Amino acid sequence: MPPRRTLAAPLAAEALAAAKLIAAELATVELADASLRGSSGVWLLVHELGADAPAVPRAAVRRWEAAAIAALAVQGASFFEGMLGAAWLLALLGRAPGELAAVDEAVLDVLHGRWDGGLAAFGGGLAGFGSYGLARMHTRAGRRVVRRCVARFGELAHRDGSSAWWTPGTAARSEAPRDQAPALWNREGTAAAVGFLAAARGAARSALPLARRGARALAVQLARASHDRIGVATPHAAPGLVHGSGTWALGGAGAVGALLAVAHATRDFEAAARCGRMLADLDPAACAASDASLGTGTAGIACVMQALAEATNRRVFAFAAEHWHRRTLRCRRSGEGIGGYLHVDALANVAVGGGRWAPRPGLLEGAAGTALSLVCAARGTRASPWFARCLLA
């Protein structure tokens, strides 16, 4: 059953037009980076637009594919910034089976020993390895990757009664304090684990029970936060806003998205709706999302709110989704950046250009991700497979 209130037709049309403009500009840019921050992100966008995509020469698509394959051997094991994201995309598109078989072997080898690489789907995080495995679930090796990631998350979890959570540094420090509050966001926290585990339920019997325990920890932590603190991306909910607070990568939207992933698996949307209402009621001025990116901007919040609206048929989420999609569109400045968008990469090291406004093509921090969010606005999140596979696991 569709939500009782979807985005108005003029807004959906404006969103699709903006996404098409971004795609048209990105398709003409030669990008040296083959990860989801570069040509793989553009390839994903063009694929998802389908019939609405700009005319792209076959030679350009072949270059994107060749660059993604070449990246498998030279880039680091990062999902958004390295070879895992390129491999994930190749798997989703059914390309390069021989090369991906070699990636399977390498990933399984890494996962065989003690895990010291962090938790979330950033850098070389465990959720990134798991997300790649989910895209390879049609193969025996892919299912082994997912089961090993589930087992590693089980080993790294802090447990208390019916709850489980993961803390930054747990992978590297076995003595990490058990009473440390769960980190809500996706960058190095519980949300990334919970979203992956919910998606992995078909491969490992222990995945969904562990995801439900993690969801309980997230819901409790969110309930303890006042409305003006749900967006603060600090380990102990300390006062003060940072860039990206409240967002998918660094704040409450990531936690709500993880709760929604568990809700889809269990068909129980009560906790996701309750915590989503807190985010929907948040004063937008208290959420430091100053650009239109998926990771630390308006686009990721808009997608999570829209997914909640579609899952629960509640008007409050539909209104919130419309608000954040409109904010994404208002970030556009004709003639600037890529399709009118400049972005601030709050996740990058300032020493290599992070924290400044610039044209950025990528999925998490750039124009490709903004365009994919706008595709959700036009078509709905359930009609956008990349969304369920990437933001909600």
HELIX and SHEET records of a PDB file:
HELIX    1   1 ALA A    9  LEU A   26  1                                  18    
HELIX    2   2 SER A   39  LEU A   49  1                                  11    
HELIX    3   3 GLY A   50  ASP A   52  5                                   3    
HELIX    4   4 ARG A   58  VAL A   74  1                                  17    
HELIX    5   5 MET A   83  LEU A   92  1                                  10    
HELIX    6   6 PRO A   97  HIS A  112  1                                  16    
HELIX    7   7 LEU A  126  ALA A  135  1                                  10    
HELIX    8   8 ARG A  140  LEU A  156  1                                  17    
HELIX    9   9 THR A  190  ALA A  199  1                                  10    
HELIX   10  10 ALA A  200  GLY A  202  5                                   3    
HELIX   11  11 ALA A  207  ARG A  224  1                                  18    
HELIX   12  12 GLY A  252  THR A  266  1                                  15    
HELIX   13  13 GLU A  270  ASP A  281  1                                  12    
HELIX   14  14 PRO A  284  ALA A  286  5                                   3    
HELIX   15  15 THR A  298  THR A  312  1                                  15    
HELIX   16  16 ARG A  315  ARG A  330  1                                  16    
HELIX   17  17 VAL A  350  VAL A  352  5                                   3    
HELIX   18  18 ALA A  367  ARG A  379  1                                  13    
HELIX   19  19 THR A  381  ALA A  383  5                                   3    
HELIX   20  20 PRO A  385  CYS A  390  1                                   6    
SHEET    1   A 2 HIS A 158  ASP A 160  0                                        
SHEET    2   A 2 SER A 163  TRP A 165 -1                                        
SHEET    1   B 2 HIS A 343  VAL A 344  0                                        
SHEET    2   B 2 TRP A 357  ALA A 358 -1                                        
END                                                                             
